[in-house]
Amino acid sequence: MIRRRPLLRAAAVGGGAYMAGKNNARRQAEQAQYQQEQDDRISNLEAQQASYQQPSYEQAPPAPYPPPAPEPAPAAAPASSPMLDQLNQLAALHQQGVLSDEEFTAAKAKLLGT
């Protein structure tokens, strides 16, 4: 019984040290991977820059971009007629539940003259 506590203490200390070492190794691996990705990106950018050619004076200058097309004029708002306004009011009343389906249909038919 006397040896249990020292063994338990040693196991706890050893387990804590193991986890700390494992966490440290994981962090170092992540940093190394990040550094490698960073180096790859820089290498790719350098390769892209090297692939671009400097224009020589013997070559003709590149053609300028064409001017942007003029924007179309906004469509004119349709003229609002009193009949259209009344239809919209009827539809709003129908959606709010003030008019039943039958009342809405009858009012619409009366307004349209059918």
Buried (B, 14 or more C-beta within 10 A) or exposed (E): EEEEEEEEEEEEEEEEEEEEEEEEEEEEEEEEEEEEEEEEEEEEEEEEEEEEEEEEEEEEEEEEEEEEEEEEEEEEEEEEEEEEEEBEEBEEBBEEEEBEEEEBEEBBEEBEEE
